[in-house]
Amino acid sequence: MTTEKIPSVTLATKANVYFDGKCVSHSFTLADGTQKSVGVVLASQLTFGTGAPEIMECVAGNCEYRMAGSEAWLTSKAGEKFSVPGNSKFDIKVADQYHYICHYA
């Protein structure tokens, strides 16, 4: 099931802009203090690094992703999630747009 709304959040209104605007996100905090971000990746192939473990939830569009050390590209589409270990990297390929929620574990 795809997350469509997140009630009772404190939203950072200044966007996080990465890779010359190919990825734009906004950070927010839930009432219980949990940190997350929501954003979009435009058509591109990018490499992201992680500090903490993350769960990437696709809310619209789709992408291909590849974990550090793997040769296999996997697909994520609306309603699907993939997990990324902390202190790691992953590659992402987007043909059109990939809308996501990043859940920090």
QUIGI-V567760 format. One record per residue. N is the residue number from 1. RES is the residue in one letter. PHI is phi in whole degrees, -180 to 180 (none if undefined). PSI is psi in radians with two decimals (* if undefined). D_FIRST is the distance of its C-alpha to the first C-alpha in whole Angstrom. Layout:
# QUIGI-V567760
n=N res=RES phi=PHI psi=PSI d_first=D_FIRST
n=N res=RES phi=PHI psi=PSI d_first=D_FIRST
This chain:
# QUIGI-V567760
n=1 res=M phi=none psi=2.34 d_first=0
n=2 res=T phi=-87 psi=2.33 d_first=4
n=3 res=T phi=-71 psi=2.19 d_first=7
n=4 res=E phi=-108 psi=-0.53 d_first=9
n=5 res=K phi=-142 psi=2.59 d_first=12
n=6 res=I phi=-129 psi=1.84 d_first=14
n=7 res=P phi=-79 psi=2.80 d_first=17
n=8 res=S phi=54 psi=1.06 d_first=20
n=9 res=V phi=-121 psi=2.73 d_first=20
n=10 res=T phi=-105 psi=2.07 d_first=23
n=11 res=L phi=-105 psi=2.34 d_first=23
n=12 res=A phi=-81 psi=2.05 d_first=26
n=13 res=T phi=-78 psi=-0.37 d_first=27
n=14 res=K phi=-80 psi=2.21 d_first=28
n=15 res=A phi=-74 psi=2.63 d_first=26
n=16 res=N phi=-94 psi=2.04 d_first=26
n=17 res=V phi=-115 psi=2.14 d_first=28
n=18 res=Y phi=-123 psi=2.75 d_first=28
n=19 res=F phi=52 psi=0.90 d_first=29
n=20 res=D phi=54 psi=0.66 d_first=31
n=21 res=G phi=87 psi=0.06 d_first=28
n=22 res=K phi=-76 psi=-0.28 d_first=26
n=23 res=C phi=-137 psi=2.20 d_first=24
n=24 res=V phi=-131 psi=2.28 d_first=23
n=25 res=S phi=-140 psi=2.87 d_first=21
n=26 res=H phi=-127 psi=2.34 d_first=22
n=27 res=S phi=-86 psi=2.57 d_first=22
n=28 res=F phi=-148 psi=2.81 d_first=21
n=29 res=T phi=-125 psi=2.28 d_first=21
n=30 res=L phi=-77 psi=2.89 d_first=20
n=31 res=A phi=-57 psi=-0.53 d_first=22
n=32 res=D phi=-86 psi=0.07 d_first=22
n=33 res=G phi=94 psi=-0.08 d_first=23
n=34 res=T phi=-66 psi=2.31 d_first=20
n=35 res=Q phi=-97 psi=2.44 d_first=21
n=36 res=K phi=-148 psi=3.01 d_first=18
n=37 res=S phi=-142 psi=2.73 d_first=18
n=38 res=V phi=-132 psi=2.40 d_first=16
n=39 res=G phi=-167 psi=-2.95 d_first=18
n=40 res=V phi=-141 psi=2.46 d_first=19
n=41 res=V phi=-111 psi=2.20 d_first=21
n=42 res=L phi=-88 psi=3.01 d_first=23
n=43 res=A phi=-50 psi=2.07 d_first=24
n=44 res=S phi=179 psi=3.04 d_first=26
n=45 res=Q phi=-128 psi=2.10 d_first=26
n=46 res=L phi=-132 psi=2.81 d_first=26
n=47 res=T phi=-121 psi=2.15 d_first=27
n=48 res=F phi=-107 psi=2.53 d_first=25
n=49 res=G phi=-108 psi=2.61 d_first=27
n=50 res=T phi=-118 psi=2.59 d_first=25
n=51 res=G phi=-97 psi=-1.10 d_first=27
n=52 res=A phi=-95 psi=2.81 d_first=24
n=53 res=P phi=-60 psi=2.57 d_first=21
n=54 res=E phi=-134 psi=2.63 d_first=18
n=55 res=I phi=-119 psi=2.10 d_first=15
n=56 res=M phi=-97 psi=2.05 d_first=14
n=57 res=E phi=-106 psi=2.12 d_first=10
n=58 res=C phi=-83 psi=2.13 d_first=10
n=59 res=V phi=-105 psi=-0.28 d_first=9
n=60 res=A phi=-165 psi=2.70 d_first=12
n=61 res=G phi=77 psi=-2.73 d_first=14
n=62 res=N phi=-163 psi=2.94 d_first=15
n=63 res=C phi=-153 psi=2.90 d_first=17
n=64 res=E phi=-112 psi=2.49 d_first=19
n=65 res=Y phi=-138 psi=2.71 d_first=20
n=66 res=R phi=-143 psi=2.20 d_first=23
n=67 res=M phi=-77 psi=2.65 d_first=24
n=68 res=A phi=-54 psi=2.35 d_first=27
n=69 res=G phi=85 psi=-0.06 d_first=30
n=70 res=S phi=-110 psi=2.60 d_first=28
n=71 res=E phi=-97 psi=-0.24 d_first=29
n=72 res=A phi=-83 psi=2.24 d_first=25
n=73 res=W phi=-93 psi=2.28 d_first=23
n=74 res=L phi=-115 psi=2.83 d_first=19
n=75 res=T phi=-113 psi=2.47 d_first=17
n=76 res=S phi=-130 psi=2.27 d_first=13
n=77 res=K phi=-130 psi=3.07 d_first=11
n=78 res=A phi=-49 psi=2.28 d_first=9
n=79 res=G phi=91 psi=-0.10 d_first=5
n=80 res=E phi=-108 psi=2.76 d_first=8
n=81 res=K phi=-133 psi=2.69 d_first=10
n=82 res=F phi=-140 psi=2.61 d_first=14
n=83 res=S phi=-103 psi=2.47 d_first=16
n=84 res=V phi=-124 psi=2.24 d_first=20
n=85 res=P phi=-65 psi=2.76 d_first=23
n=86 res=G phi=-70 psi=2.75 d_first=25
n=87 res=N phi=50 psi=0.86 d_first=28
n=88 res=S phi=-139 psi=-3.01 d_first=27
n=89 res=K phi=-139 psi=2.73 d_first=26
n=90 res=F phi=-147 psi=2.60 d_first=24
n=91 res=D phi=-97 psi=2.56 d_first=24
n=92 res=I phi=-136 psi=2.37 d_first=22
n=93 res=K phi=-119 psi=2.23 d_first=23
n=94 res=V phi=-127 psi=2.20 d_first=21
n=95 res=A phi=-86 psi=-0.57 d_first=23
n=96 res=D phi=-130 psi=-1.45 d_first=22
n=97 res=Q phi=-146 psi=2.54 d_first=19
n=98 res=Y phi=-130 psi=1.92 d_first=16
n=99 res=H phi=-97 psi=2.33 d_first=15
n=100 res=Y phi=-143 psi=2.82 d_first=13
n=101 res=I phi=-119 psi=2.24 d_first=13
n=102 res=C phi=-100 psi=2.02 d_first=15
n=103 res=H phi=-98 psi=2.02 d_first=15
n=104 res=Y phi=-84 psi=2.21 d_first=19
n=105 res=A phi=-89 psi=* d_first=19
